[in-house]
Amino acid sequence: MLTELVANARWREPASELQAPDPGDNHLWALLAERGVVLVTGDRLLLESPPAPASVLSARSFLELFNT
């Protein structure tokens, strides 16, 4: 699965820097504000309150998508 992720990944730089609840997540927050971005993380703040229209999944939720 990791090989597929790396082979199909895209490098993206967000157009603007938004302010995340955790200042260390500003870059991720700005990426998540763009459409078509999905983040798989264990970060509780990002999982509980992502910026719209973000798709944020836990690793478990992401893997469950492949087990259905």
C-alpha positions, 0 to 999 in steps of 0.5 A, a space after each residue: 500500500 505504501 508503494 502505491 501511495 508514494 507512486 501516486 502522490 503529488 507535491 502540493 504547496 498551498 496558495 495561502 497559510 491559514 492559522 491552525 489550532 496548533 501552529 505547527 499544523 499551519 501548512 497541513 491546515 492550508 493544504 486541507 482547505 483545498 479541494 481533493 486533499 485527504 489526510 490520514 493522521 493520528 493528530 486529534 485536533 485535525 481529526 476532531 475539527 478539520 477545516 472545510 471541505 477537508 477529508 481527514 481520516 484516522 489510519 484505522 478508518 483509512 484501512 477500513 475503506 479497503 476492507 469493505 
